Amino acid sequence: MDGLGYGDDGKLWGGEVLVCDLLGYRRAAHLEYLPLPGGALAIQRPARTAAGWLFALLGEEGLRRGAALLQEHGKRDPEGNWIGEEELEAVAQQVRAGVNVPLTSSAGRLFDAVAALAGVRGAITYEGQAAIELEMVSGAHGRPYPFVIEGGDDRTPAQVRLAPLFAALLDDLEAGREPGFVGSRLHATLASIVRDACLRVRDATFLQTVALSGGVFQNRVFSELCEHALEKAGFTVLTHALVPSNDGGLSLGQAAVAGYTLLRQRDLLD
């Protein structure tokens, strides 16, 4: 679970379940691909991500409902650099046309989009700001939002469909729920997604060990929820201690795989 990184299909990964060892990996499941309107601009402006995702998932009605929330946040926080009608229409046109909207499965961008809709942060000044501020107001006792895990076999990964999550999120926000309430529910939802996806992998492979890695696991609420849910389901859970969960740890893992591969090629390992 991470921010963004190119996957082997050329899209931007960041919400993945991988079955792997030092010789390779298979992508078993991922968050469904959703658009980043404007590419890097959407990362800097989570309100754009939120608008684009609502349009992609729930159509014109979803965008209308989300736009009302985002514009209300802008009225209460005029210095917050939110999103106006012209930018909202530009986002919708980009998503319709598929122009300058790279696709991503990023868990980090999911946190950003919900943070924007909840009124936490419409634009950021440092990496991960919206997600960090959402974590700060969230607890560990939320009720998960609905989601659907579809498909998946030995050759094709399962996909986590997020339309039910965003539909229920809009209901909560329109009912006046506070950012901490929806943030707590989001943390619980993603932890449930991780557990359910891992259960599917275990049913197919009998694997019992889960390694939690990627920058999103710097989020203590999320990390502890995942660890508890997986251990309760009978998994052995590996977490970061000596190296960081974000790029430093991922780079070390890549180096380990590369080193093992070289040794195998030189017949130094069985």
Number of C-alpha atoms within 10 A of each C-alpha: 25 22 25 20 14 11 12 9 7 11 15 21 24 25 27 23 22 18 17 11 9 13 10 10 10 14 17 22 26 26 24 20 21 23 26 27 28 21 17 12 13 23 23 21 24 30 31 30 29 30 31 32 28 27 23 19 17 18 14 13 11 20 23 16 19 27 22 14 18 24 20 14 22 18 11 10 14 11 8 16 15 23 20 13 11 9 13 22 14 15 26 23 14 18 23 14 9 13 14 15 20 18 18 26 27 25 23 22 26 24 25 34 28 26 28 28 28 27 24 23 25 27 22 18 9 8 11 18 18 27 25 18 16 26 23 13 15 21 18 16 13 17 15 18 20 17 18 13 18 12 11 16 11 10 9 12 18 21 20 21 17 22 19 14 17 24 17 15 22 21 12 16 19 13 9 10 14 14 22 19 18 28 27 22 22 27 28 24 21 23 23 21 21 24 23 16 20 24 19 16 20 16 10 11 10 10 14 16 15 21 13 19 20 24 22 24 21 17 14 13 19 22 18 15 20 23 22 14 18 23 14 11 14 11 19 14 15 12 16 15 8 7 12 17 21 18 15 12 18 16 12 13 13 12 12 13 16 14 13 16 16 13 13 13 10 9 9 9 10 5
